[in-house]
Amino acid sequence: MSTTQIVVTLILVVVVVAVVAAAWMFARRRSLRSRFGPEYDRLLSERDSRTAAERELRDRERRHAELTLTPLSPESRERYATAWEEIQARFVDSPAEAVGAADELVTRLVAERGYPTDDYDAQVAHLSVEHARTLGHYRDAHDIQLRNAKGEASTEELRQAVVHYRELFADLLGDAPVRTRTAESTEPADATPR
C-alpha cells in the first residue's frame, strides 16, 4: 500500500468516526429533548452550556433510576381523587387554605409514589424525568403557594395555583382522574374553572 493510500484511508477513517460521533451526539440530544420537553429548554437557558445542561439531565436520569417508584392501588387513587374534589370545593369559601391543602396533597401523593419530598429542588429534579410536561405547572403553583404563605397572593393567583397543582396531580394519578367542569356536565362542578 502506498503512502497516499494510507493517508487517504486514515482520512476516511477519521471522517467516518467523526460522522458516527456526531450522529450519536445528535441522537442523545434528541432523546433528552424528547424526554424532558420544556424542562430541557428551561435548563438549557439556565446553564452555561448545552453540555452542562445535558449532563445534568443525564444525572437526573441516573438518580431517578435508583428510586423505587410504586403505582397507586385503585383504593389509594380513589382516596386522592376524592380529596382533590374536596379541595376544589373548599376553594369557594377559603381559597388560601385550599391552595395550602393542594400543596400538601400533591406532596403526599409524590411521597406515596416513591419520590423524595424533603428537598423541593431534588423533588423537582426527580419528577422531571417522568413528569417534565407538567413540571412547569408545579413550579408555578409552588411559587404562588410561597406567596400565599406570606399573604401576598391574590384570589386569581390562588385559583391559578389550584389549576396548576391539578395538572401535576392528574399526571401523577394517571388516567384523567380529576373531573373538570363542562357546560353539559351533571357531575359536581369544580370550584376552580379553567
PASEBA-1860 file (N, C-alpha, C; in nm, 3 decimals):
! residues 194
1> MSTTQIVV> 0.085/-0.117/0.000/0.000/0.000/0.000/0.091/0.124/0.000 ~ 0.060/0.216/-0.085/0.142/0.336/-0.097/0.110/0.434/0.015 ~ 0.196/0.531/0.033/0.178/0.633/0.135/0.050/0.712/0.109 ~ 0.021/0.740/-0.013/-0.101/0.813/-0.048/-0.226/0.734/-0.009 ~ -0.224/0.605/-0.035/-0.338/0.521/0.001/-0.356/0.514/0.152 ~ -0.248/0.507/0.226/-0.254/0.504/0.372/-0.313/0.635/0.425 ~ -0.268/0.747/0.371/-0.317/0.878/0.414/-0.466/0.891/0.384 ~ -0.507/0.851/0.263/-0.648/0.858/0.223/-0.732/0.769/0.314
9> TLILVVVV> -0.683/0.648/0.342/-0.754/0.555/0.430/-0.771/0.615/0.570 ~ -0.664/0.673/0.624/-0.671/0.735/0.757/-0.770/0.852/0.758 ~ -0.768/0.932/0.653/-0.862/1.044/0.646/-1.005/0.993/0.642 ~ -1.030/0.888/0.563/-1.164/0.829/0.557/-1.208/0.775/0.693 ~ -1.116/0.709/0.763/-1.148/0.655/0.896/-1.183/0.768/0.992 ~ -1.105/0.875/0.990/-1.132/0.990/1.077/-1.267/1.052/1.043 ~ -1.297/1.066/0.915/-1.425/1.123/0.873/-1.541/1.034/0.919 ~ -1.529/0.904/0.900/-1.634/0.810/0.941/-1.655/0.816/1.092
17> VAVVAAAW> -1.546/0.817/1.168/-1.556/0.826/1.314/-1.624/0.957/1.355 ~ -1.589/1.066/1.292/-1.648/1.196/1.322/-1.798/1.197/1.291 ~ -1.836/1.139/1.178/-1.978/1.134/1.140/-2.056/1.047/1.239 ~ -2.000/0.933/1.275/-2.066/0.844/1.371/-2.079/0.914/1.507 ~ -1.975/0.981/1.552/-1.979/1.052/1.679/-2.083/1.165/1.675 ~ -2.088/1.238/1.567/-2.186/1.346/1.554/-2.329/1.291/1.553 ~ -2.349/1.181/1.483/-2.483/1.119/1.479/-2.523/1.069/1.617 ~ -2.428/1.011/1.689/-2.456/0.963/1.826/-2.492/1.079/1.918
25> MFARRRSL> -2.416/1.188/1.911/-2.445/1.307/1.994/-2.582/1.365/1.959 ~ -2.614/1.371/1.831/-2.742/1.423/1.787/-2.856/1.336/1.840 ~ -2.840/1.204/1.833/-2.943/1.112/1.882/-2.962/1.127/2.034 ~ -2.852/1.140/2.108/-2.863/1.160/2.254/-2.934/1.290/2.285 ~ -2.899/1.395/2.214/-2.960/1.527/2.236/-3.109/1.520/2.205 ~ -3.143/1.457/2.094/-3.284/1.445/2.056/-3.361/1.363/2.157 ~ -3.300/1.257/2.209/-3.364/1.174/2.310/-3.391/1.254/2.438 ~ -3.292/1.331/2.483/-3.311/1.413/2.602/-3.419/1.518/2.579
33> RSRFGPEY> -3.415/1.583/2.465/-3.515/1.686/2.434/-3.655/1.625/2.431 ~ -3.667/1.507/2.374/-3.796/1.440/2.366/-3.846/1.399/2.505 ~ -3.757/1.347/2.587/-3.796/1.301/2.719/-3.830/1.415/2.814 ~ -3.749/1.520/2.811/-3.765/1.629/2.908/-3.847/1.747/2.856 ~ -3.869/1.755/2.727/-3.954/1.859/2.670/-3.919/1.999/2.719 ~ -4.015/2.070/2.778/-3.990/2.207/2.822/-3.883/2.217/2.930 ~ -3.863/2.112/3.005/-3.759/2.112/3.108/-3.621/2.120/3.044 ~ -3.604/2.058/2.929/-3.478/2.064/2.855/-3.447/2.210/2.819
41> DRLLSERD> -3.546/2.277/2.762/-3.527/2.417/2.721/-3.502/2.508/2.841 ~ -3.574/2.485/2.950/-3.557/2.567/3.071/-3.416/2.552/3.126 ~ -3.371/2.429/3.136/-3.237/2.404/3.189/-3.129/2.458/3.096 ~ -3.152/2.447/2.967/-3.057/2.499/2.869/-3.040/2.650/2.886 ~ -3.148/2.720/2.917/-3.138/2.866/2.934/-3.071/2.904/3.067 ~ -3.071/2.813/3.163/-3.014/2.842/3.295/-2.866/2.804/3.307 ~ -2.818/2.715/3.224/-2.681/2.667/3.236/-2.589/2.742/3.141 ~ -2.459/2.731/3.169/-2.359/2.799/3.088/-2.347/2.741/2.947
49> SRTAAERE> -2.376/2.612/2.934/-2.360/2.549/2.803/-2.460/2.436/2.786 ~ -2.479/2.396/2.662/-2.566/2.283/2.631/-2.511/2.156/2.695 ~ -2.380/2.142/2.694/-2.316/2.024/2.752/-2.347/2.013/2.900 ~ -2.339/2.124/2.972/-2.368/2.123/3.116/-2.515/2.088/3.142 ~ -2.605/2.144/3.063/-2.748/2.115/3.080/-2.776/1.969/3.052 ~ -2.719/1.915/2.945/-2.743/1.775/2.911/-2.680/1.681/3.012 ~ -2.566/1.720/3.065/-2.502/1.637/3.169/-2.593/1.630/3.292 ~ -2.653/1.743/3.330/-2.744/1.743/3.446/-2.866/1.656/3.419
57> LRDRERRH> -2.920/1.663/3.299/-3.036/1.580/3.267/-3.002/1.432/3.271 ~ -2.885/1.395/3.222/-2.844/1.254/3.230/-2.823/1.213/3.375 ~ -2.769/1.304/3.458/-2.754/1.275/3.602/-2.890/1.254/3.666 ~ -2.988/1.335/3.626/-3.124/1.318/3.679/-3.178/1.181/3.642 ~ -3.154/1.138/3.520/-3.200/1.005/3.478/-3.135/0.896/3.562 ~ -3.006/0.911/3.590/-2.936/0.810/3.672/-2.992/0.807/3.814 ~ -3.011/0.924/3.875/-3.065/0.929/4.011/-3.209/0.877/4.015 ~ -3.285/0.907/3.913/-3.423/0.861/3.905/-3.429/0.709/3.897
65> AELTLTPL> -3.336/0.650/3.824/-3.332/0.504/3.810/-3.308/0.434/3.944 ~ -3.251/0.505/4.040/-3.224/0.448/4.172/-3.347/0.449/4.262 ~ -3.451/0.523/4.224/-3.573/0.530/4.304/-3.653/0.402/4.290 ~ -3.730/0.371/4.393/-3.825/0.261/4.386/-3.964/0.323/4.381 ~ -4.012/0.344/4.259/-4.143/0.405/4.240/-4.250/0.298/4.242 ~ -4.362/0.331/4.305/-4.469/0.234/4.317/-4.598/0.292/4.259 ~ -4.672/0.210/4.186/-4.802/0.256/4.138/-4.901/0.261/4.255 ~ -5.001/0.343/4.239/-5.103/0.353/4.344/-5.205/0.242/4.327
73> SPESRERY> -5.256/0.196/4.438/-5.365/0.099/4.434/-5.492/0.173/4.389 ~ -5.589/0.100/4.336/-5.715/0.166/4.298/-5.781/0.240/4.416 ~ -5.771/0.182/4.535/-5.829/0.246/4.652/-5.758/0.377/4.684 ~ -5.627/0.374/4.674/-5.549/0.495/4.700/-5.578/0.602/4.596 ~ -5.587/0.563/4.469/-5.621/0.658/4.363/-5.755/0.724/4.391 ~ -5.852/0.643/4.430/-5.986/0.697/4.459/-5.982/0.792/4.580 ~ -5.906/0.755/4.681/-5.892/0.840/4.800/-5.832/0.975/4.762 ~ -5.730/0.974/4.678/-5.669/1.100/4.634/-5.766/1.182/4.548
81> ATAWEEIQ> -5.836/1.115/4.457/-5.931/1.187/4.371/-6.041/1.252/4.455 ~ -6.088/1.182/4.556/-6.190/1.238/4.645/-6.134/1.356/4.723 ~ -6.014/1.342/4.773/-5.951/1.451/4.848/-5.934/1.574/4.757 ~ -5.900/1.551/4.630/-5.885/1.663/4.537/-6.018/1.735/4.516 ~ -6.126/1.660/4.500/-6.258/1.721/4.483/-6.294/1.805/4.605 ~ -6.259/1.757/4.723/-6.287/1.834/4.845/-6.207/1.964/4.848 ~ -6.084/1.960/4.803/-6.002/2.081/4.797/-6.064/2.182/4.701 ~ -6.107/2.136/4.586/-6.168/2.227/4.489/-6.296/2.288/4.544
89> ARFVDSPA> -6.375/2.208/4.615/-6.498/2.261/4.675/-6.464/2.362/4.784 ~ -6.360/2.338/4.860/-6.319/2.427/4.968/-6.269/2.561/4.915 ~ -6.224/2.564/4.790/-6.169/2.686/4.732/-6.270/2.801/4.735 ~ -6.397/2.770/4.715/-6.501/2.874/4.711/-6.502/2.956/4.839 ~ -6.497/2.890/4.953/-6.505/2.959/5.081/-6.371/3.002/5.137 ~ -6.265/2.929/5.103/-6.134/2.958/5.161/-6.023/2.930/5.061 ~ -6.001/3.020/4.965/-5.901/2.996/4.861/-5.760/2.973/4.916 ~ -5.717/3.052/5.013/-5.581/3.038/5.065/-5.561/2.902/5.131
97> EAVGAADE> -5.659/2.858/5.208/-5.649/2.726/5.272/-5.651/2.614/5.168 ~ -5.731/2.631/5.064/-5.741/2.528/4.960/-5.607/2.512/4.888 ~ -5.538/2.622/4.863/-5.407/2.613/4.796/-5.307/2.543/4.886 ~ -5.307/2.576/5.014/-5.218/2.507/5.108/-5.249/2.358/5.113 ~ -5.377/2.325/5.113/-5.417/2.184/5.116/-5.378/2.114/4.985 ~ -5.389/2.184/4.873/-5.349/2.126/4.744/-5.200/2.096/4.744 ~ -5.121/2.188/4.797/-4.976/2.167/4.805/-4.946/2.044/4.892 ~ -5.012/2.034/5.006/-4.989/1.919/5.095/-5.032/1.788/5.029
105> LVTRLVAE> -5.146/1.790/4.960/-5.195/1.668/4.895/-5.101/1.623/4.784 ~ -5.055/1.717/4.704/-4.960/1.681/4.598/-4.831/1.625/4.658 ~ -4.784/1.686/4.766/-4.662/1.637/4.831/-4.682/1.495/4.885 ~ -4.799/1.469/4.946/-4.827/1.333/4.995/-4.831/1.232/4.879 ~ -4.893/1.273/4.769/-4.901/1.185/4.653/-4.763/1.157/4.596 ~ -4.681/1.259/4.586/-4.544/1.243/4.537/-4.468/1.145/4.626 ~ -4.483/1.160/4.757/-4.414/1.071/4.852/-4.466/0.928/4.840 ~ -4.597/0.911/4.829/-4.651/0.776/4.820/-4.607/0.705/4.692
113> RGYPTDDY> -4.587/0.781/4.587/-4.538/0.721/4.462/-4.392/0.678/4.474 ~ -4.318/0.734/4.573/-4.180/0.694/4.596/-4.077/0.800/4.567 ~ -4.121/0.922/4.538/-4.027/1.032/4.514/-3.987/1.094/4.647 ~ -3.864/1.143/4.658/-3.824/1.213/4.781/-3.897/1.347/4.790 ~ -3.928/1.389/4.912/-4.001/1.515/4.930/-3.935/1.610/5.029 ~ -3.820/1.574/5.082/-3.758/1.657/5.184/-3.690/1.782/5.128 ~ -3.654/1.784/5.000/-3.589/1.898/4.938/-3.662/1.928/4.807 ~ -3.721/2.048/4.798/-3.802/2.083/4.682/-3.724/2.071/4.551
121> DAQVAHLS> -3.601/2.122/4.546/-3.523/2.117/4.423/-3.492/1.973/4.381 ~ -3.459/1.888/4.477/-3.433/1.747/4.445/-3.562/1.679/4.400 ~ -3.673/1.715/4.463/-3.802/1.659/4.426/-3.836/1.695/4.281 ~ -3.818/1.820/4.246/-3.846/1.865/4.110/-3.753/1.794/4.010 ~ -3.627/1.780/4.045/-3.533/1.711/3.956/-3.577/1.567/3.931 ~ -3.618/1.497/4.035/-3.665/1.359/4.019/-3.793/1.354/3.937 ~ -3.887/1.443/3.965/-4.013/1.445/3.891/-3.992/1.476/3.744 ~ -3.888/1.553/3.713/-3.867/1.596/3.574/-3.843/1.480/3.479
129> VEHARTLG> -3.798/1.368/3.530/-3.766/1.255/3.441/-3.892/1.194/3.381 ~ -3.999/1.183/3.458/-4.122/1.123/3.406/-4.237/1.222/3.391 ~ -4.226/1.338/3.451/-4.338/1.433/3.451/-4.296/1.572/3.404 ~ -4.202/1.577/3.313/-4.148/1.705/3.268/-4.254/1.794/3.203 ~ -4.352/1.734/3.139/-4.453/1.813/3.068/-4.542/1.892/3.164 ~ -4.558/1.846/3.286/-4.643/1.917/3.383/-4.562/1.986/3.492 ~ -4.432/1.977/3.485/-4.347/2.033/3.590/-4.354/2.185/3.597 ~ -4.371/2.251/3.484/-4.386/2.397/3.484/-4.507/2.439/3.566
137> HYRDAHDI> -4.614/2.360/3.556/-4.733/2.388/3.637/-4.701/2.377/3.786 ~ -4.626/2.274/3.821/-4.591/2.253/3.961/-4.505/2.368/4.012 ~ -4.409/2.411/3.934/-4.325/2.525/3.975/-4.409/2.650/3.995 ~ -4.499/2.677/3.900/-4.584/2.796/3.912/-4.672/2.789/4.036 ~ -4.731/2.672/4.059/-4.816/2.654/4.177/-4.736/2.672/4.305 ~ -4.617/2.616/4.308/-4.532/2.626/4.427/-4.494/2.772/4.455 ~ -4.461/2.846/4.349/-4.428/2.988/4.367/-4.546/3.066/4.424 ~ -4.666/3.037/4.373/-4.785/3.104/4.425/-4.809/3.063/4.570
145> QLRNAKGE> -4.788/2.936/4.600/-4.806/2.888/4.738/-4.710/2.959/4.833 ~ -4.588/2.983/4.791/-4.492/3.056/4.875/-4.542/3.199/4.901 ~ -4.596/3.264/4.797/-4.653/3.398/4.816/-4.778/3.391/4.903 ~ -4.855/3.285/4.888/-4.975/3.264/4.968/-4.939/3.253/5.116 ~ -4.832/3.182/5.146/-4.789/3.166/5.285/-4.754/3.300/5.349 ~ -4.712/3.396/5.265/-4.679/3.530/5.315/-4.800/3.624/5.308 ~ -4.914/3.573/5.260/-5.033/3.655/5.245/-5.027/3.751/5.128 ~ -4.946/3.720/5.027/-4.924/3.811/4.915/-4.991/3.767/4.785
153> ASTEELRQ> -5.065/3.658/4.784/-5.124/3.608/4.660/-5.270/3.655/4.648 ~ -5.306/3.698/4.528/-5.444/3.740/4.502/-5.532/3.616/4.485 ~ -5.662/3.637/4.489/-5.755/3.526/4.469/-5.737/3.464/4.331 ~ -5.715/3.547/4.230/-5.692/3.494/4.095/-5.565/3.409/4.091 ~ -5.459/3.455/4.157/-5.337/3.374/4.162/-5.362/3.243/4.235 ~ -5.440/3.245/4.341/-5.472/3.123/4.413/-5.551/3.026/4.325 ~ -5.643/3.081/4.246/-5.718/2.997/4.152/-5.622/2.934/4.051 ~ -5.529/3.013/4.001/-5.430/2.960/3.907/-5.346/2.852/3.972
161> AVVHYREL> -5.311/2.870/4.099/-5.230/2.769/4.169/-5.303/2.636/4.174 ~ -5.432/2.639/4.205/-5.509/2.514/4.211/-5.513/2.448/4.074 ~ -5.531/2.528/3.970/-5.531/2.473/3.834/-5.395/2.412/3.803 ~ -5.288/2.481/3.840/-5.153/2.428/3.816/-5.128/2.299/3.895 ~ -5.167/2.298/4.022/-5.149/2.176/4.102/-5.227/2.061/4.039 ~ -5.346/2.092/3.988/-5.430/1.987/3.929/-5.359/1.920/3.812 ~ -5.281/1.994/3.734/-5.212/1.935/3.619/-5.112/1.827/3.663 ~ -5.028/1.860/3.761/-4.931/1.759/3.810/-5.005/1.647/3.881
169> FADLLGDA> -5.104/1.682/3.961/-5.182/1.583/4.035/-5.241/1.479/3.939 ~ -5.305/1.526/3.833/-5.365/1.435/3.735/-5.257/1.351/3.665 ~ -5.143/1.412/3.637/-5.033/1.340/3.573/-4.981/1.229/3.664 ~ -4.969/1.257/3.792/-4.920/1.157/3.887/-5.021/1.044/3.907 ~ -5.150/1.078/3.910/-5.252/0.975/3.927/-5.273/0.897/3.798 ~ -5.268/0.964/3.685/-5.288/0.900/3.556/-5.435/0.876/3.526 ~ -5.463/0.840/3.402/-5.598/0.805/3.357/-5.703/0.911/3.387 ~ -5.669/1.038/3.371/-5.764/1.150/3.387/-5.853/1.135/3.510
177> PVRTRTAE> -5.796/1.130/3.629/-5.874/1.105/3.749/-5.947/1.227/3.803 ~ -5.918/1.344/3.751/-5.974/1.466/3.808/-6.086/1.515/3.717 ~ -6.205/1.527/3.773/-6.318/1.576/3.694/-6.301/1.724/3.668 ~ -6.337/1.764/3.547/-6.335/1.907/3.514/-6.474/1.949/3.472 ~ -6.503/2.076/3.488/-6.636/2.127/3.461/-6.658/2.143/3.311 ~ -6.774/2.100/3.266/-6.818/2.127/3.129/-6.957/2.186/3.136 ~ -6.999/2.253/3.033/-7.129/2.319/3.033/-7.242/2.217/3.045 ~ -7.226/2.099/2.986/-7.333/1.999/2.986/-7.324/1.903/3.104
185> STEPADAT> -7.219/1.912/3.183/-7.193/1.813/3.287/-7.298/1.816/3.396 ~ -7.339/1.695/3.438/-7.427/1.685/3.553/-7.348/1.644/3.677 ~ -7.219/1.620/3.659/-7.130/1.588/3.771/-7.109/1.713/3.854 ~ -7.066/1.700/3.979/-7.033/1.819/4.057/-6.925/1.899/3.986 ~ -6.945/2.026/3.974/-6.850/2.111/3.903/-6.734/2.146/3.992 ~ -6.620/2.166/3.928/-6.502/2.215/4.001/-6.530/2.355/4.051 ~ -6.476/2.388/4.165/-6.488/2.523/4.217/-6.386/2.615/4.151 ~ -6.294/2.555/4.077/-6.191/2.635/4.010/-6.200/2.613/3.861
193> PR> -6.280/2.695/3.792/-6.294/2.677/3.649/-6.164/2.703/3.576 ~ -6.151/2.643/3.460/-6.031/2.661/3.379/-6.030/2.796/3.325
END
